[in-house]
Amino acid sequence: MSNGFGQVDGRVDLELIAGMISPGCRVLDVGCGDGDLLALLRKQKGIDGRGVELSQEGVNASVARGLAVVQGDADTDLTAYPDDAFDYVILSQTIQATRNPKAVLREMKRIGRHVIVSFPNFGNWRVRLKLLFSGRMPETRSLGYSWYDTPNIHLCTVLDFASLCEELGLEIEDALIVTGDRSRRISNPGPLSNLLASDAVFLLKRQD
């Protein structure tokens, strides 16, 4: 299944995100799809969870699971939430499909004490080789679309994202990169992690 942003089930980043969440906290999942992450967090961490989803199908599926999810657009509807409304605001495998990622992150920073973002890494070595040797836009497990039908309109690399966080005054509390079905923690995103990561998960907070 997928949501309106192309989010797919069975992703390794969901468990990694769950590991970053404190029990019993308030969570907003932006682009929550069918509610897989919210359901996981409710089961494992007993959270007070809310969701925003673009597609009506995703909203219906989430509500059918007993989740508090409303239809909305990350690019336009986050402004309706008050400051510090949540402990964590999550954007999983969705930021690359937003029209204005910088503005979305700024709103997430405003309404959440912590921000968690996962995304496919366009700087991965497989992507680079595909471009180098075939001269065509790559398709990988994380980037599983042809160039003409992809919902991903703002692809970025691990280094791009880290730079944007610094620009927005978001401190990296934790960062994990995914290679295949394995993940490892990185202390400081650099060229090597940018080369190896197929996906990345960042836990962020406002800089003091």
Backbone as a printed PyTorch tensor [residue, N CA C, xyz], in Angstrom:
tensor([[[  0.8470,  -1.1940,   0.0000],
         [  0.0000,   0.0000,   0.0000],
         [  0.8790,   1.2400,   0.0000]],

        [[  0.3370,   2.3230,  -0.4890],
         [  1.0820,   3.5710,  -0.4570],
         [  0.1380,   4.7120,  -0.1810]],

        [[  0.6820,   5.8270,   0.3490],
         [ -0.1550,   6.9940,   0.5690],
         [ -0.0230,   7.9420,  -0.6020]],

        [[ -0.6260,   9.1340,  -0.4780],
         [ -0.6210,  10.0850,  -1.5750],
         [  0.7480,  10.6240,  -1.9170]],

        [[  1.7210,  10.4030,  -1.0380],
         [  3.0770,  10.8630,  -1.2910],
         [  3.9880,   9.7350,  -1.7480]],

        [[  3.4550,   8.5030,  -1.8950],
         [  4.2970,   7.4000,  -2.3230],
         [  4.9180,   6.6230,  -1.1800]],

        [[  4.3920,   6.7770,   0.0350],
         [  4.9230,   6.0570,   1.1710],
         [  4.5050,   4.5940,   1.0890]],

        [[  5.4110,   3.6630,   1.3130],
         [  5.1050,   2.2500,   1.1530],
         [  5.2540,   1.5020,   2.4600]],

        [[  4.4960,   0.3960,   2.5730],
         [  4.5360,  -0.4310,   3.7620],
         [  5.8270,  -1.2330,   3.8190]],

        [[  6.1160,  -1.8160,   5.0170],
         [  7.2560,  -2.6890,   5.1740],
         [  8.5870,  -1.9880,   5.1620]],

        [[  8.6260,  -0.7110,   5.5160],
         [  9.8700,   0.0450,   5.4550],
         [ 10.6670,  -0.1140,   6.7360]],

        [[ 11.9670,  -0.2230,   6.5940],
         [ 12.8400,  -0.3940,   7.7460],
         [ 12.8760,   0.8650,   8.6020]],

        [[ 12.6160,   2.0330,   8.0200],
         [ 12.7260,   3.2680,   8.7870],
         [ 11.6510,   3.3990,   9.8550]],

        [[ 10.5360,   2.6840,   9.7430],
         [  9.4720,   2.8100,  10.7350],
         [  9.9390,   2.3350,  12.1100]],

        [[ 10.6210,   1.2050,  12.1690],
         [ 11.1410,   0.7090,  13.4410],
         [ 12.2280,   1.6380,  13.9840]],

        [[ 13.0320,   2.1990,  13.0870],
         [ 14.0770,   3.1210,  13.5270],
         [ 13.4690,   4.3820,  14.1340]],

        [[ 12.4220,   4.8800,  13.5090],
         [ 11.7250,   6.0550,  14.0460],
         [ 11.1170,   5.7320,  15.4030]],

        [[ 10.4890,   4.5690,  15.5130],
         [  9.8720,   4.1660,  16.7810],
         [ 10.9010,   4.1320,  17.9030]],

        [[ 12.1310,   3.7410,  17.5730],
         [ 13.1890,   3.6950,  18.5760],
         [ 13.6160,   5.0590,  19.0730]],

        [[ 13.2540,   6.1200,  18.3640],
         [ 13.6130,   7.4820,  18.7550],
         [ 12.5390,   8.1630,  19.6080]],

        [[ 11.3860,   7.5310,  19.7570],
         [ 10.2340,   8.1510,  20.4010],
         [ 10.1500,   7.7460,  21.8680]],

        [[  9.9000,   8.7190,  22.7410],
         [  9.7080,   8.4440,  24.1670],
         [  8.2880,   7.9450,  24.4190]],

        [[  8.1040,   7.0310,  25.3680],
         [  6.7620,   6.5010,  25.6630],
         [  5.8030,   7.5870,  26.1420]],

        [[  4.5410,   7.4370,  25.7630],
         [  3.4720,   8.2900,  26.2700],
         [  3.4810,   9.7200,  25.7990]],

        [[  4.2300,  10.0250,  24.7300],
         [  4.3400,  11.4120,  24.2820],
         [  3.2820,  11.7470,  23.2390]],

        [[  3.2280,  13.0300,  22.8850],
         [  2.3110,  13.5160,  21.8530],
         [  3.0320,  13.5300,  20.5100]],

        [[  2.4260,  12.9020,  19.5000],
         [  3.0750,  12.7310,  18.2010],
         [  2.1380,  13.1600,  17.0800]],

        [[  2.6880,  13.8880,  16.1160],
         [  1.9840,  14.1920,  14.8760],
         [  2.7630,  13.5670,  13.7340]],

        [[  2.0990,  12.6780,  12.9870],
         [  2.7140,  12.0360,  11.8270],
         [  2.1630,  12.6940,  10.5670]],

        [[  3.0240,  13.4120,   9.8740],
         [  2.6220,  14.1650,   8.6800],
         [  2.8670,  13.3020,   7.4420]],

        [[  1.8210,  13.0990,   6.6430],
         [  1.9260,  12.1810,   5.5230],
         [  1.9160,  10.7490,   6.0290]],

        [[  0.9310,  10.4310,   6.8770],
         [  0.9560,   9.1750,   7.6370],
         [  0.4760,   7.9690,   6.8420]],

        [[  0.0120,   8.1610,   5.6070],
         [ -0.4140,   7.0280,   4.7920],
         [ -1.5520,   6.2640,   5.4180]],

        [[ -1.4330,   4.9360,   5.4990],
         [ -2.4580,   4.0810,   6.0810],
         [ -2.3690,   3.9910,   7.5960]],

        [[ -1.4390,   4.7310,   8.1870],
         [ -1.3320,   4.7690,   9.6400],
         [ -0.4230,   3.7170,  10.2400]],

        [[  0.4540,   3.1150,   9.4310],
         [  1.3220,   2.0440,   9.9390],
         [  2.2080,   2.5150,  11.0940]],

        [[  2.8170,   3.6940,  10.9420],
         [  3.7150,   4.1800,  11.9860],
         [  2.9380,   4.5470,  13.2460]],

        [[  1.8180,   5.2210,  13.0960],
         [  1.0070,   5.5830,  14.2600],
         [  0.5370,   4.3400,  15.0060]],

        [[  0.1240,   3.3190,  14.2690],
         [ -0.3200,   2.0720,  14.8990],
         [  0.8450,   1.4090,  15.6430]],

        [[  2.0310,   1.4310,  15.0420],
         [  3.2130,   0.8600,  15.6770],
         [  3.5630,   1.6110,  16.9580]],

        [[  3.5210,   2.9380,  16.8980],
         [  3.8540,   3.7490,  18.0670],
         [  2.8100,   3.6100,  19.1670]],

        [[  1.5610,   3.4740,  18.7950],
         [  0.5060,   3.2670,  19.7850],
         [  0.7160,   1.9450,  20.5240]],

        [[  1.1060,   0.9150,  19.7640],
         [  1.3190,  -0.4130,  20.3490],
         [  2.5780,  -0.4710,  21.1940]],

        [[  3.6870,   0.0750,  20.6690],
         [  4.9690,  -0.0530,  21.3510],
         [  5.2040,   1.0040,  22.4260]],

        [[  4.7200,   2.2330,  22.1880],
         [  5.0790,   3.3530,  23.0630],
         [  3.8930,   4.0020,  23.7710]],

        [[  2.6640,   3.6010,  23.4660],
         [  1.4880,   4.1710,  24.1180],
         [  1.3440,   5.6610,  23.8980]],

        [[  1.6360,   6.1090,  22.7020],
         [  1.6310,   7.5430,  22.4070],
         [  0.2140,   8.1040,  22.2940]],

        [[  0.1090,   9.4250,  22.3920],
         [ -1.0900,  10.1670,  22.0130],
         [ -0.8310,  10.6600,  20.5950]],

        [[ -1.3070,   9.9260,  19.5870],
         [ -0.9320,  10.1760,  18.2060],
         [ -2.0090,  10.8270,  17.3690]],

        [[ -1.5690,  11.6890,  16.4750],
         [ -2.4250,  12.3130,  15.4690],
         [ -1.7410,  12.1750,  14.1110]],

        [[ -2.5330,  12.2280,  13.0410],
         [ -1.9570,  12.1100,  11.7150],
         [ -2.5850,  13.0720,  10.7310]],

        [[ -1.7980,  13.4440,   9.7280],
         [ -2.2630,  14.2540,   8.6020],
         [ -1.9020,  13.4940,   7.3350]],

        [[ -2.8650,  13.3010,   6.4510],
         [ -2.6300,  12.5210,   5.2380],
         [ -3.3230,  13.1720,   4.0550]],

        [[ -2.6250,  13.2350,   2.9240],
         [ -3.1610,  13.8830,   1.7290],
         [ -4.2650,  13.0740,   1.0680]],

        [[ -4.0760,  11.7670,   0.9650],
         [ -5.0280,  10.9550,   0.2050],
         [ -6.2250,  10.5460,   1.0610]],

        [[ -7.4030,  10.5820,   0.4620],
         [ -8.6000,  10.1650,   1.1760],
         [ -8.5420,   8.6770,   1.5160]],

        [[ -7.9290,   7.8870,   0.6250],
         [ -7.8040,   6.4500,   0.8800],
         [ -6.9860,   6.1890,   2.1340]],

        [[ -5.8960,   6.9310,   2.3020],
         [ -5.0700,   6.7750,   3.4890],
         [ -5.8010,   7.1850,   4.7500]],

        [[ -6.5420,   8.2890,   4.6710],
         [ -7.3270,   8.7470,   5.8260],
         [ -8.3500,   7.6790,   6.2140]],

        [[ -9.0640,   7.1560,   5.2270],
         [-10.0860,   6.1450,   5.5020],
         [ -9.4760,   4.9030,   6.1560]],

        [[ -8.3330,   4.4520,   5.6250],
         [ -7.6870,   3.2630,   6.1680],
         [ -7.2100,   3.5070,   7.5950]],

        [[ -6.6910,   4.7030,   7.8570],
         [ -6.2140,   5.0340,   9.1990],
         [ -7.3580,   5.0980,  10.1970]],

        [[ -8.4230,   5.7630,   9.8130],
         [ -9.5840,   5.8910,  10.7000],
         [-10.1910,   4.5200,  10.9920]],

        [[-10.1890,   3.6490,   9.9890],
         [-10.7060,   2.2900,  10.1840],
         [ -9.8950,   1.5160,  11.2190]],

        [[ -8.6570,   1.9280,  11.4420],
         [ -7.7980,   1.2990,  12.4510],
         [ -7.9220,   1.9770,  13.8040]],

        [[ -8.8320,   2.9450,  13.9000],
         [ -9.0420,   3.6510,  15.1510],
         [ -8.0530,   4.7580,  15.4130]],

        [[ -7.4130,   5.2620,  14.3480],
         [ -6.4160,   6.3130,  14.4840],
         [ -7.0250,   7.6840,  14.2190]],

        [[ -6.5080,   8.6950,  14.9020],
         [ -6.9930,  10.0710,  14.7560],
         [ -6.2400,  10.7470,  13.6140]],

        [[ -6.7620,  10.5960,  12.4100],
         [ -6.1070,  11.1160,  11.2130],
         [ -7.0790,  11.9830,  10.4280]],

        [[ -6.5960,  13.1340,   9.9660],
         [ -7.4120,  14.0450,   9.1650],
         [ -6.7520,  14.2320,   7.8060]],

        [[ -7.5530,  14.6290,   6.8310],
         [ -7.0040,  14.8970,   5.5140],
         [ -6.3730,  16.2790,   5.5060]],

        [[ -5.1780,  16.3690,   4.9630],
         [ -4.4930,  17.6470,   4.9260],
         [ -3.2280,  17.5690,   4.0970]],

        [[ -2.6810,  18.7250,   3.8050],
         [ -1.5020,  18.8710,   2.9560],
         [ -0.3650,  19.4420,   3.7870]],

        [[  0.7730,  18.7590,   3.8060],
         [  1.9230,  19.2180,   4.5820],
         [  2.3550,  20.6200,   4.1870]],

        [[  2.1900,  20.9720,   2.9270],
         [  2.6520,  22.2710,   2.4410],
         [  1.7840,  23.4340,   2.8960]],

        [[  0.5260,  23.1650,   3.2280],
         [ -0.3890,  24.2690,   3.5120],
         [ -1.0680,  24.2020,   4.8730]],

        [[ -1.1840,  23.0380,   5.4740],
         [ -2.0630,  22.8900,   6.6340],
         [ -1.3610,  22.8350,   7.9810]],

        [[ -0.0400,  22.7980,   8.0060],
         [  0.6580,  22.7740,   9.2920],
         [  0.5650,  24.1080,  10.0240]],

        [[  0.2900,  25.1670,   9.3080],
         [  0.1710,  26.4850,   9.9350],
         [ -1.0040,  26.5560,  10.9070]],

        [[ -1.9420,  25.6250,  10.7990],
         [ -3.1270,  25.6330,  11.6660],
         [ -2.8170,  25.1360,  13.0740]],

        [[ -1.6580,  24.4990,  13.2600],
         [ -1.3180,  23.9450,  14.5730],
         [ -0.5950,  24.9820,  15.4210]],

        [[ -0.8950,  25.0420,  16.7350],
         [ -0.2230,  26.0150,  17.6140],
         [  1.2120,  25.6330,  17.9070]],

        [[  1.9710,  26.5900,  18.4110],
         [  3.3580,  26.3440,  18.7970],
         [  3.4290,  25.2540,  19.8650]],

        [[  4.4440,  24.4080,  19.7630],
         [  4.7170,  23.3770,  20.7710],
         [  3.5070,  22.4820,  21.0620]],

        [[  2.7410,  22.1800,  20.0290],
         [  1.5520,  21.3440,  20.2110],
         [  1.9130,  19.8690,  20.4080]],

        [[  3.1130,  19.4590,  19.9740],
         [  3.4940,  18.0520,  20.0260],
         [  4.9230,  17.8980,  20.5420]],

        [[  5.1870,  16.7230,  21.0970],
         [  6.5550,  16.4030,  21.4970],
         [  7.4010,  16.0260,  20.2820]],

        [[  6.7920,  15.3030,  19.3390],
         [  7.4780,  14.8820,  18.1190],
         [  6.5770,  15.1410,  16.9100]],

        [[  7.1540,  15.7100,  15.8780],
         [  6.4760,  15.8300,  14.5870],
         [  7.3120,  15.0310,  13.5860]],

        [[  6.6620,  14.1010,  12.8910],
         [  7.3660,  13.1380,  12.0350],
         [  6.9890,  13.3470,  10.5750]],

        [[  7.9760,  13.2710,   9.7270],
         [  7.7720,  13.3070,   8.2800],
         [  8.5820,  12.1480,   7.6900]],

        [[  7.9220,  11.0190,   7.4500],
         [  8.6470,   9.8260,   7.0260],
         [  8.4520,   9.5640,   5.5360]],

        [[  9.5780,   9.5680,   4.8110],
         [  9.5860,   9.3090,   3.3710],
         [  8.6080,  10.2160,   2.6180]],

        [[  8.5440,  11.4730,   3.0170],
         [  7.5680,  12.4090,   2.4480],
         [  8.1740,  13.7470,   2.0720]],

        [[  9.2680,  14.1660,   2.7270],
         [  9.7770,  15.5190,   2.5140],
         [ 10.1550,  15.7550,   1.0580]],

        [[ 10.6360,  14.7180,   0.3770],
         [ 11.0320,  14.8720,  -1.0250],
         [  9.8380,  15.0630,  -1.9570]],

        [[  8.6280,  14.8160,  -1.4410],
         [  7.4160,  14.9800,  -2.2510],
         [  6.6790,  16.2740,  -1.9420]],

        [[  7.2070,  17.0830,  -1.0220],
         [  6.5680,  18.3560,  -0.7160],
         [  7.0130,  19.4290,  -1.7020]],

        [[  6.1820,  20.4430,  -1.8540],
         [  6.5100,  21.5270,  -2.7870],
         [  7.5600,  22.4660,  -2.2030]],

        [[  7.5260,  22.6650,  -0.8880],
         [  8.4690,  23.5790,  -0.2470],
         [  9.0260,  22.9310,   1.0190]],

        [[ 10.0160,  22.0420,   0.8840],
         [ 10.5440,  21.3280,   2.0520],
         [ 11.0420,  22.2500,   3.1560]],

        [[ 11.6540,  23.3550,   2.7920],
         [ 12.1860,  24.2800,   3.8040],
         [ 11.0750,  24.8500,   4.6640]],

        [[  9.9740,  25.2650,   4.0400],
         [  8.8520,  25.8250,   4.7870],
         [  8.1800,  24.7620,   5.6530]],

        [[  8.0850,  23.5400,   5.1390],
         [  7.4860,  22.4470,   5.9130],
         [  8.3180,  22.1660,   7.1580]],

        [[  9.6380,  22.0970,   7.0060],
         [ 10.5030,  21.8700,   8.1570],
         [ 10.4060,  23.0070,   9.1750]],

        [[ 10.2870,  24.2170,   8.6850],
         [ 10.1720,  25.3630,   9.5900],
         [  8.8910,  25.2560,  10.4360]],

        [[  7.7940,  24.8430,   9.8050],
         [  6.5450,  24.6640,  10.5480],
         [  6.6470,  23.5020,  11.5350]],

        [[  7.2880,  22.4220,  11.1380],
         [  7.4710,  21.2910,  12.0410],
         [  8.2880,  21.6980,  13.2640]],

        [[  9.3190,  22.4830,  13.0360],
         [ 10.1430,  22.9940,  14.1280],
         [  9.3260,  23.8500,  15.0920]],

        [[  8.3760,  24.5720,  14.5750],
         [  7.5480,  25.4580,  15.4040],
         [  6.5670,  24.6720,  16.2710]],

        [[  5.9510,  23.6410,  15.7040],
         [  4.8710,  22.9550,  16.4190],
         [  5.3340,  21.7440,  17.2130]],

        [[  6.5970,  21.3220,  17.0390],
         [  7.0930,  20.1560,  17.7550],
         [  8.3830,  20.4340,  18.4960]],

        [[  8.5320,  19.8510,  19.6830],
         [  9.7830,  19.9760,  20.4470],
         [ 10.9090,  19.2110,  19.7570]],

        [[ 10.5340,  18.1340,  19.0790],
         [ 11.4920,  17.3500,  18.3040],
         [ 10.9050,  17.0860,  16.9160]],

        [[ 11.7760,  16.9460,  15.9490],
         [ 11.3760,  16.6810,  14.5640],
         [ 12.1190,  15.4290,  14.0950]],

        [[ 11.3860,  14.5020,  13.4830],
         [ 12.0000,  13.3050,  12.9060],
         [ 11.6820,  13.2640,  11.4230]],

        [[ 12.7080,  13.1070,  10.6060],
         [ 12.5460,  13.0710,   9.1510],
         [ 13.3110,  11.8720,   8.6000]],

        [[ 12.6480,  11.0710,   7.7720],
         [ 13.3420,  10.0240,   7.0160],
         [ 13.1410,  10.2930,   5.5350]],

        [[ 14.1400,   9.9230,   4.7290],
         [ 14.0660,  10.2220,   3.3000],
         [ 15.0280,   9.3290,   2.5280]],

        [[ 14.7620,   9.1020,   1.2430],
         [ 15.7080,   8.3660,   0.3970],
         [ 16.8870,   9.2690,   0.0390]],

        [[ 18.0720,   8.6930,   0.0430],
         [ 19.2880,   9.4640,  -0.2050],
         [ 19.6780,   9.4000,  -1.6830]],

        [[ 19.6160,  10.5300,  -2.3590],
         [ 19.9590,  10.5970,  -3.7740],
         [ 21.4700,  10.5720,  -3.9960]],

        [[ 22.2580,  10.6490,  -2.9010],
         [ 23.7070,  10.6060,  -3.0140],
         [ 24.2790,   9.2020,  -2.8880]],

        [[ 23.4150,   8.1940,  -2.7600],
         [ 23.8710,   6.8120,  -2.6190],
         [ 24.6850,   6.3610,  -3.8280]],

        [[ 25.6330,   5.4660,  -3.5960],
         [ 26.5490,   5.0530,  -4.6730],
         [ 25.8290,   4.3670,  -5.8220]],

        [[ 24.7500,   3.6450,  -5.5370],
         [ 24.0040,   2.9850,  -6.6080],
         [ 23.3560,   4.0180,  -7.5410]],

        [[ 22.8470,   5.0830,  -6.9400],
         [ 22.2490,   6.1560,  -7.7260],
         [ 23.3060,   6.8230,  -8.6010]],

        [[ 24.4670,   7.0770,  -8.0240],
         [ 25.5380,   7.7320,  -8.7690],
         [ 26.0120,   6.8720,  -9.9440]],

        [[ 26.1660,   5.5630,  -9.7060],
         [ 26.6080,   4.6730, -10.7790],
         [ 25.5840,   4.5880, -11.9000]],

        [[ 24.3150,   4.5390, -11.5220],
         [ 23.2490,   4.4760, -12.5350],
         [ 23.2980,   5.7090, -13.4390]],

        [[ 23.4690,   6.8700, -12.8260],
         [ 23.5560,   8.1000, -13.6180],
         [ 24.8270,   8.1160, -14.4640]],

        [[ 25.9330,   7.6410, -13.8660],
         [ 27.2200,   7.6990, -14.5520],
         [ 27.2610,   6.7880, -15.7720]],

        [[ 26.8060,   5.5420, -15.6090],
         [ 26.9920,   4.5540, -16.6700],
         [ 25.8120,   4.4510, -17.6390]],

        [[ 24.6110,   4.7810, -17.1720],
         [ 23.4610,   4.6820, -18.0700],
         [ 22.9960,   6.0420, -18.5700]],

        [[ 23.3250,   7.0940, -17.8200],
         [ 22.8610,   8.4280, -18.2020],
         [ 21.3670,   8.6020, -18.0270]],

        [[ 20.7440,   7.7340, -17.2240],
         [ 19.2970,   7.7920, -17.0280],
         [ 18.9800,   7.9370, -15.5440]],

        [[ 17.8110,   8.4880, -15.2400],
         [ 17.3870,   8.6390, -13.8560],
         [ 17.2700,   7.2670, -13.2050]],

        [[ 17.8350,   7.1110, -11.9980],
         [ 17.8850,   5.7940, -11.3560],
         [ 16.5550,   5.3900, -10.7300]],

        [[ 16.3480,   4.0810, -10.6690],
         [ 15.2590,   3.4950,  -9.9050],
         [ 15.8780,   2.5200,  -8.9170]],

        [[ 15.6090,   2.7120,  -7.6430],
         [ 16.0890,   1.8190,  -6.5930],
         [ 14.9090,   1.4520,  -5.7120]],

        [[ 15.1780,   0.6710,  -4.6540],
         [ 14.0960,   0.3080,  -3.7420],
         [ 13.4910,   1.5450,  -3.0990]],

        [[ 14.3280,   2.5190,  -2.7760],
         [ 13.8360,   3.7450,  -2.1520],
         [ 13.2870,   4.7380,  -3.1720]],

        [[ 13.7820,   4.6510,  -4.3930],
         [ 13.3630,   5.5760,  -5.4490],
         [ 12.7230,   4.7580,  -6.5710]],

        [[ 11.6200,   4.1130,  -6.2460],
         [ 11.0350,   3.1310,  -7.1540],
         [ 10.0460,   3.6790,  -8.1480]],

        [[ 10.3950,   4.7540,  -8.8010],
         [  9.5240,   5.3660,  -9.8070],
         [ 10.3410,   5.7380, -11.0360]],

        [[  9.6730,   5.7670, -12.1720],
         [ 10.2910,   6.3360, -13.3620],
         [ 10.2450,   7.8560, -13.2560]],

        [[ 11.1090,   8.5300, -13.9940],
         [ 11.2030,   9.9820, -13.8870],
         [  9.8960,  10.6720, -14.2180]],

        [[  9.0590,  10.0570, -15.0550],
         [  7.8490,  10.7270, -15.5250],
         [  6.6390,  10.5250, -14.6150]],

        [[  6.7150,   9.5980, -13.6350],
         [  5.5570,   9.4030, -12.7720],
         [  5.9100,   9.4650, -11.2850]],

        [[  7.1030,   9.9630, -10.9780],
         [  7.5190,  10.0070,  -9.5810],
         [  6.8360,  11.1310,  -8.8060]],

        [[  6.4510,  10.8660,  -7.5520],
         [  5.9450,  11.9470,  -6.6950],
         [  7.0840,  12.7340,  -6.0540]],

        [[  8.3240,  12.2630,  -6.2400],
         [  9.4780,  12.8980,  -5.6020],
         [  9.9620,  14.0800,  -6.4370]],

        [[  9.6530,  15.2730,  -5.9690],
         [  9.9550,  16.4670,  -6.7570],
         [ 11.1570,  17.2400,  -6.2110]],

        [[ 11.6030,  16.9170,  -4.9830],
         [ 12.7540,  17.5980,  -4.4000],
         [ 13.6860,  16.5620,  -3.7760]],

        [[ 14.3110,  15.7700,  -4.6150],
         [ 15.2590,  14.7790,  -4.1310],
         [ 16.4810,  15.4640,  -3.5210]],

        [[ 17.0250,  14.8650,  -2.4600],
         [ 18.1890,  15.4610,  -1.8130],
         [ 19.1180,  14.3520,  -1.3330]],

        [[ 20.2860,  14.7630,  -0.8750],
         [ 21.2630,  13.8440,  -0.3060],
         [ 21.3330,  14.0600,   1.2030]],

        [[ 22.0400,  13.1580,   1.8780],
         [ 22.2560,  13.3080,   3.3130],
         [ 22.9400,  14.6360,   3.6190]],

        [[ 23.9270,  15.0120,   2.8060],
         [ 24.6370,  16.2690,   3.0300],
         [ 23.7420,  17.4700,   2.7700]],

        [[ 22.9000,  17.3970,   1.7450],
         [ 21.9410,  18.4780,   1.4800],
         [ 21.0380,  18.6980,   2.6840]],

        [[ 20.5060,  17.5920,   3.2260],
         [ 19.5570,  17.7080,   4.3320],
         [ 20.2410,  18.2590,   5.5770]],

        [[ 21.4340,  17.7830,   5.8750],
         [ 22.1630,  18.2870,   7.0390],
         [ 22.4270,  19.7860,   6.9030]],

        [[ 22.7290,  20.2370,   5.7010],
         [ 22.9660,  21.6620,   5.4610],
         [ 21.7000,  22.4720,   5.6840]],

        [[ 20.5600,  21.9460,   5.2340],
         [ 19.2920,  22.6450,   5.4310],
         [ 18.9480,  22.7320,   6.9100]],

        [[ 19.2060,  21.6780,   7.6600],
         [ 18.9500,  21.7030,   9.0990],
         [ 19.7560,  22.8020,   9.7750]],

        [[ 21.0170,  22.9110,   9.4060],
         [ 21.8620,  23.9640,   9.9770],
         [ 21.3200,  25.3450,   9.6430]],

        [[ 20.8580,  25.5120,   8.4070],
         [ 20.3040,  26.7990,   7.9780],
         [ 19.0550,  27.1690,   8.7690]],

        [[ 18.2570,  26.1690,   9.1320],
         [ 16.9990,  26.4050,   9.8420],
         [ 17.1680,  26.4170,  11.3580]],

        [[ 18.3800,  26.2420,  11.8470],
         [ 18.5980,  26.2220,  13.2790],
         [ 18.0900,  24.9580,  13.9370]],

        [[ 18.1990,  23.8340,  13.2380],
         [ 17.8070,  22.5380,  13.7740],
         [ 19.0550,  21.7270,  14.1010]],

        [[ 19.1850,  21.3510,  15.3560],
         [ 20.3310,  20.5610,  15.8010],
         [ 20.0530,  19.0750,  15.5890]],

        [[ 21.0450,  18.3540,  15.1000],
         [ 20.9110,  16.9130,  14.8970],
         [ 21.1750,  16.2080,  16.2170]],

        [[ 20.1000,  15.6420,  16.8230],
         [ 20.2390,  14.8720,  18.0570],
         [ 20.7220,  13.4540,  17.7820]],

        [[ 20.2390,  12.8820,  16.7000],
         [ 20.5770,  11.5180,  16.3460],
         [ 20.4080,  11.3730,  14.8430]],

        [[ 21.1870,  10.4960,  14.2340],
         [ 21.0600,  10.2500,  12.7980],
         [ 21.4320,   8.8080,  12.5040]],

        [[ 20.6320,   8.1680,  11.6830],
         [ 20.8640,   6.7890,  11.2820],
         [ 20.8440,   6.7100,   9.7650]],

        [[ 21.7500,   5.9120,   9.2210],
         [ 21.6950,   5.6550,   7.7880],
         [ 21.3450,   4.1900,   7.5650]],

        [[ 20.6100,   3.9330,   6.5040],
         [ 20.1650,   2.5890,   6.1670],
         [ 20.9130,   2.1210,   4.9300]],

        [[ 21.4810,   0.9240,   5.0040],
         [ 22.1210,   0.2850,   3.8620],
         [ 21.5450,  -1.1180,   3.7390]],

        [[ 20.7390,  -1.3430,   2.7240],
         [ 20.0200,  -2.6040,   2.6260],
         [ 19.0230,  -2.7250,   3.7550]],

        [[ 19.1230,  -3.7930,   4.5460],
         [ 18.2600,  -3.9690,   5.7000],
         [ 18.9750,  -3.6660,   7.0020]],

        [[ 20.1400,  -3.0540,   6.9200],
         [ 20.9120,  -2.7160,   8.1020],
         [ 20.9510,  -1.2090,   8.2900]],

        [[ 21.1240,  -0.8250,   9.5450],
         [ 21.2410,   0.6000,   9.8530],
         [ 22.4080,   0.8080,  10.8020]],

        [[ 22.9590,   2.0090,  10.7700],
         [ 24.0070,   2.3300,  11.7290],
         [ 23.9230,   3.8110,  12.0640]],

        [[ 24.3310,   4.1260,  13.2880],
         [ 24.2830,   5.5050,  13.7770],
         [ 25.4980,   6.2650,  13.2680]],

        [[ 25.2820,   7.5220,  12.9020],
         [ 26.3850,   8.3830,  12.4830],
         [ 26.4050,   9.6090,  13.3860]],

        [[ 27.6020,  10.0170,  13.7820],
         [ 27.7280,  11.1610,  14.6850],
         [ 27.7360,  12.4810,  13.9300]],

        [[ 28.2550,  12.4390,  12.7120],
         [ 28.3400,  13.6640,  11.9160],
         [ 28.2200,  13.2980,  10.4400]],

        [[ 27.1310,  13.6700,   9.7770],
         [ 26.9570,  13.3000,   8.3670],
         [ 28.1120,  13.8060,   7.5110]],

        [[ 28.7430,  12.8810,   6.7870],
         [ 29.8680,  13.2420,   5.9460],
         [ 29.8180,  12.5390,   4.6090]],

        [[ 30.8650,  12.6840,   3.7960],
         [ 30.8730,  12.0930,   2.4470],
         [ 30.6710,  10.5850,   2.4300]],

        [[ 31.2530,   9.8600,   3.4160],
         [ 31.1330,   8.4020,   3.4080],
         [ 29.7070,   7.9520,   3.6880]],

        [[ 29.0710,   8.5440,   4.7000],
         [ 27.6780,   8.1890,   4.9940],
         [ 26.7620,   8.5950,   3.8460]],

        [[ 27.0930,   9.6820,   3.1930],
         [ 26.3180,  10.1230,   2.0340],
         [ 26.4340,   9.1220,   0.8890]],

        [[ 27.5880,   8.5070,   0.7680],
         [ 27.8260,   7.5330,  -0.2940],
         [ 27.1250,   6.2020,  -0.0190]],

        [[ 27.0970,   5.7770,   1.2450],
         [ 26.6170,   4.4460,   1.5940],
         [ 25.1050,   4.3830,   1.8440]],

        [[ 24.5230,   5.4650,   2.3010],
         [ 23.1250,   5.4320,   2.7470],
         [ 22.1490,   5.3150,   1.5790]],

        [[ 21.2530,   4.3370,   1.6630],
         [ 20.1210,   4.3100,   0.7320],
         [ 18.9940,   5.1730,   1.2730]],

        [[ 18.8850,   5.2240,   2.5990],
         [ 17.9030,   6.0620,   3.2900],
         [ 18.5510,   6.6220,   4.5420]],

        [[ 17.9440,   7.6620,   5.0980],
         [ 18.4580,   8.2630,   6.3250],
         [ 17.2900,   8.6490,   7.2230]],

        [[ 17.5510,   8.6170,   8.5380],
         [ 16.5640,   9.0200,   9.5360],
         [ 17.2420,  10.0060,  10.4740]],

        [[ 16.6830,  11.2040,  10.6130],
         [ 17.2540,  12.2510,  11.4580],
         [ 16.2830,  12.6050,  12.5810]],

        [[ 16.8180,  12.6890,  13.7960],
         [ 16.1050,  13.2350,  14.9440],
         [ 16.6690,  14.6120,  15.2170]],

        [[ 15.8100,  15.6290,  15.2260],
         [ 16.2440,  17.0160,  15.2920],
         [ 15.5620,  17.7580,  16.4410]],

        [[ 16.2010,  18.8290,  16.8770],
         [ 15.5850,  19.7250,  17.8480],
         [ 16.0520,  21.1340,  17.5420]],

        [[ 15.3630,  22.1200,  18.1170],
         [ 15.7700,  23.5050,  17.9320],
         [ 17.1110,  23.7440,  18.6110]],

        [[ 17.9440,  24.5200,  17.9580],
         [ 19.2150,  24.8760,  18.5650],
         [ 18.9940,  25.8260,  19.7350]],

        [[ 19.7730,  25.6280,  20.8190],
         [ 19.6430,  26.5030,  21.9810],
         [ 20.1480,  27.9040,  21.6760]]])
